[in-house]
Amino acid sequence: MVFGAEELRVLRRALALALHPSPASAEDVQDCLRLAESLDEATREGARLRAFLVADLARYRAALPGTAAGYLTLLEEALGAGYRPHSDDLAALRALRGNPIAAALLDRCLVLAERDVRARLAGATAAGRAAPAPTVPASRTRLLALPGGLSGAAQAPAEQDAKDPTKPAEKPAERPAPKPAPAGPKPSRPIPTPGEVFPRRKPTPPATSPPQQLAAG
């Protein structure tokens, strides 16, 4: 983008007002506004021309190798307009390496591609360094005992007594006497005693001797 003599005068006046603030005349304000509008229009026109140039470059690249001369001319013009070569451009230039112009453009495109890779890596590294370290919530750094439970029930009376020393200490509750074990179910038939199972035998009476008969003599 090239500035004319009048545009350079307005730009110099705008820079002087920015560095040394002072009251600006209405003419200076109008000149700065017109210059800003001209710059915006030139930027938009440049973007449109670059879009057309990139589209033509893609068409010539698709028609290679028959359009090698036109493709190399368009690629050189696009690089001068700020275009960054893609992998398709590098592949096409490698195929046309026998052409001296293609070989020179290939070296230029490789340098530009390497610069872009380094810039992306540097940006990613800077973003990683600037990222804040993950913080752990305070609720996860320390575990606190919740009120209640066995420990809370045991500590509650002690804490209350410590707060109120005039209150007499409560006696521990007496444990209830253990309940007797429930008796087993009663048998439907009475259990026989040993005497009934094994009855005592009655003594046998002694045998009576028969009466002696006297033999007749």
C-alpha positions as CSV (number, residue, x, y, z in Angstrom):
1,M,0.0,0.0,0.0
2,V,1.5,3.3,-1.1
3,F,0.6,6.7,0.4
4,G,0.5,9.9,-1.6
5,A,2.0,13.2,-0.5
6,E,-1.3,14.5,0.8
7,E,-2.0,11.3,2.7
8,L,1.4,11.4,4.2
9,R,0.8,14.9,5.4
10,V,-2.4,13.9,7.1
11,L,-0.8,10.8,8.6
12,R,2.1,12.9,10.0
13,R,-0.4,15.4,11.6
14,A,-2.4,12.5,13.1
15,L,0.8,11.0,14.7
16,A,1.8,14.4,16.1
17,L,-1.7,14.7,17.7
18,A,-1.4,11.2,19.2
19,L,2.1,11.8,20.6
20,H,1.5,15.4,21.8
21,P,-2.2,15.9,22.5
22,S,-3.4,19.4,21.6
23,P,-6.6,21.0,20.3
24,A,-7.1,19.9,16.7
25,S,-8.8,22.0,14.1
26,A,-12.0,20.9,12.3
27,E,-9.9,20.6,9.1
28,D,-7.5,18.2,10.7
29,V,-10.3,16.1,12.0
30,Q,-12.0,15.8,8.6
31,D,-8.6,14.9,7.0
32,C,-8.0,12.1,9.5
33,L,-11.5,10.7,9.0
34,R,-11.1,10.7,5.2
35,L,-7.7,9.0,5.5
36,A,-9.2,6.4,7.8
37,E,-12.0,5.7,5.3
38,S,-9.5,5.4,2.5
39,L,-7.4,2.9,4.4
40,D,-10.5,0.8,5.2
41,E,-11.5,0.8,1.6
42,A,-8.0,-0.2,0.4
43,T,-8.0,-3.0,3.0
44,R,-11.3,-4.4,1.7
45,E,-10.2,-4.1,-1.9
46,G,-7.0,-5.9,-1.1
47,A,-8.9,-8.7,0.5
48,R,-11.1,-9.1,-2.5
49,L,-8.2,-9.1,-4.9
50,R,-6.4,-11.7,-2.8
51,A,-9.5,-13.9,-2.8
52,F,-9.7,-13.8,-6.6
53,L,-6.0,-14.5,-6.9
54,V,-6.1,-17.6,-4.6
55,A,-9.1,-18.9,-6.6
56,D,-7.2,-18.5,-9.9
57,L,-4.2,-20.2,-8.3
58,A,-6.3,-23.2,-7.3
59,R,-7.7,-23.5,-10.9
60,Y,-4.2,-23.4,-12.4
61,R,-2.9,-25.9,-9.9
62,A,-5.7,-28.3,-10.7
63,A,-4.8,-28.1,-14.4
64,L,-1.1,-28.9,-14.0
65,P,1.3,-29.6,-15.7
66,G,-0.2,-28.0,-18.8
67,T,-0.6,-24.6,-16.9
68,A,2.8,-24.6,-15.3
69,A,3.8,-21.2,-16.6
70,G,0.6,-19.4,-15.5
71,Y,0.6,-21.3,-12.2
72,L,4.2,-20.2,-11.3
73,T,3.4,-16.6,-12.2
74,L,0.2,-16.6,-10.1
75,L,2.0,-18.3,-7.2
76,E,4.7,-15.7,-7.1
77,E,2.2,-12.9,-7.2
78,A,0.2,-14.5,-4.4
79,L,3.2,-14.9,-2.2
80,G,4.0,-11.2,-2.7
81,A,0.4,-10.5,-1.5
82,G,0.9,-12.4,1.7
83,Y,-0.4,-15.8,0.6
84,R,1.0,-18.8,2.6
85,P,1.6,-22.0,0.5
86,H,-0.4,-25.1,1.3
87,S,0.7,-28.7,1.0
88,D,-0.8,-28.9,-2.5
89,D,1.4,-26.1,-3.6
90,L,4.5,-27.8,-2.2
91,A,3.6,-31.0,-3.9
92,A,3.0,-29.2,-7.3
93,L,6.4,-27.4,-7.0
94,R,8.2,-30.7,-6.3
95,A,6.7,-32.1,-9.4
96,L,7.9,-29.1,-11.4
97,R,11.4,-29.1,-9.8
98,G,13.0,-29.4,-13.2
99,N,11.9,-25.8,-13.9
100,P,14.3,-23.2,-12.5
101,I,11.5,-20.9,-11.5
102,A,9.6,-23.8,-9.8
103,A,12.8,-24.8,-7.9
104,A,13.3,-21.2,-6.6
105,L,9.6,-20.9,-5.6
106,L,9.9,-24.3,-3.8
107,D,12.8,-23.1,-1.7
108,R,10.9,-19.9,-0.9
109,C,7.7,-21.8,0.0
110,L,9.7,-24.2,2.3
111,V,11.2,-21.3,4.2
112,L,7.7,-19.7,4.6
113,A,6.2,-23.0,5.8
114,E,9.0,-23.5,8.3
115,R,8.4,-20.0,9.7
116,D,4.7,-20.7,10.0
117,V,5.3,-24.0,11.9
118,R,7.7,-22.2,14.3
119,A,5.2,-19.4,14.9
120,R,2.5,-21.9,15.7
121,L,4.7,-23.8,18.1
122,A,5.8,-20.6,19.8
123,G,2.2,-19.5,20.2
124,A,1.2,-22.9,21.6
125,T,4.1,-22.8,24.1
126,A,3.2,-19.3,25.2
127,A,-0.4,-20.2,25.6
128,G,0.6,-23.2,27.7
129,R,2.8,-21.1,30.0
130,A,0.1,-18.5,30.4
131,A,-2.6,-21.0,31.3
132,P,-3.3,-20.9,35.0
133,A,-2.5,-23.9,37.1
134,P,-5.5,-26.0,38.1
135,T,-6.6,-25.3,41.6
136,V,-8.0,-27.8,44.0
137,P,-11.2,-26.7,45.8
138,A,-10.8,-26.1,49.5
139,S,-13.4,-28.7,50.3
140,R,-11.0,-31.4,48.9
141,T,-7.8,-30.4,50.7
142,R,-9.0,-31.2,54.2
143,L,-11.5,-33.6,55.5
144,L,-13.7,-32.4,58.3
145,A,-15.7,-34.6,60.7
146,L,-19.4,-34.1,60.3
147,P,-21.6,-33.8,63.4
148,G,-23.5,-36.8,64.5
149,G,-22.5,-40.5,64.4
150,L,-21.0,-42.4,67.3
151,S,-18.1,-40.0,67.9
152,G,-20.5,-37.0,67.8
153,A,-22.9,-38.7,70.3
154,A,-20.1,-39.5,72.7
155,Q,-18.6,-36.0,72.5
156,A,-21.8,-34.0,72.7
157,P,-22.5,-34.5,76.5
158,A,-18.8,-33.7,77.3
159,E,-18.9,-30.5,75.3
160,Q,-22.2,-29.4,77.0
161,D,-20.7,-30.1,80.4
162,A,-17.6,-28.2,79.6
163,K,-19.7,-25.2,78.5
164,D,-21.9,-25.3,81.6
165,P,-19.7,-26.3,84.7
166,T,-22.6,-25.6,87.1
167,K,-24.7,-28.5,85.7
168,P,-24.2,-31.7,87.7
169,A,-22.7,-34.5,85.8
170,E,-25.3,-37.0,84.7
171,K,-25.0,-40.6,85.9
172,P,-24.5,-43.1,83.3
173,A,-27.6,-45.0,82.4
174,E,-27.8,-48.4,84.0
175,R,-27.8,-51.3,81.6
176,P,-31.0,-53.3,81.7
177,A,-30.7,-56.8,83.1
178,P,-30.5,-59.5,80.5
179,K,-33.8,-61.1,79.7
180,P,-34.0,-64.8,80.4
181,A,-33.8,-67.0,77.4
182,P,-37.3,-68.0,76.2
183,A,-38.2,-71.5,77.3
184,G,-38.3,-74.1,74.6
185,P,-41.7,-75.4,73.3
186,K,-43.4,-77.9,75.6
187,P,-43.4,-81.4,74.3
188,S,-46.8,-82.7,73.2
189,R,-46.2,-86.0,75.1
190,P,-44.6,-86.3,78.5
191,I,-41.1,-87.6,78.5
192,P,-41.1,-91.2,80.2
193,T,-39.0,-91.7,83.3
194,P,-36.3,-94.3,83.5
195,G,-38.6,-96.4,85.8
196,E,-41.3,-96.4,83.2
197,V,-38.8,-97.3,80.4
198,F,-37.1,-100.0,82.5
199,P,-39.8,-101.3,85.0
200,R,-38.5,-103.1,88.1
201,R,-39.0,-106.8,88.0
202,K,-40.9,-108.4,90.8
203,P,-38.9,-111.1,92.8
204,T,-39.9,-114.6,92.0
205,P,-41.3,-116.4,95.0
206,P,-39.3,-119.5,96.2
207,A,-40.6,-122.8,95.0
208,T,-42.4,-124.8,97.6
209,S,-41.1,-128.3,98.2
210,P,-43.7,-131.1,97.7
211,P,-44.8,-132.9,100.8
212,Q,-42.7,-135.8,101.6
213,Q,-44.5,-139.1,101.4
214,L,-43.6,-141.7,103.8
215,A,-43.0,-145.0,102.3
216,A,-45.0,-147.7,103.8
217,G,-42.8,-150.2,105.5
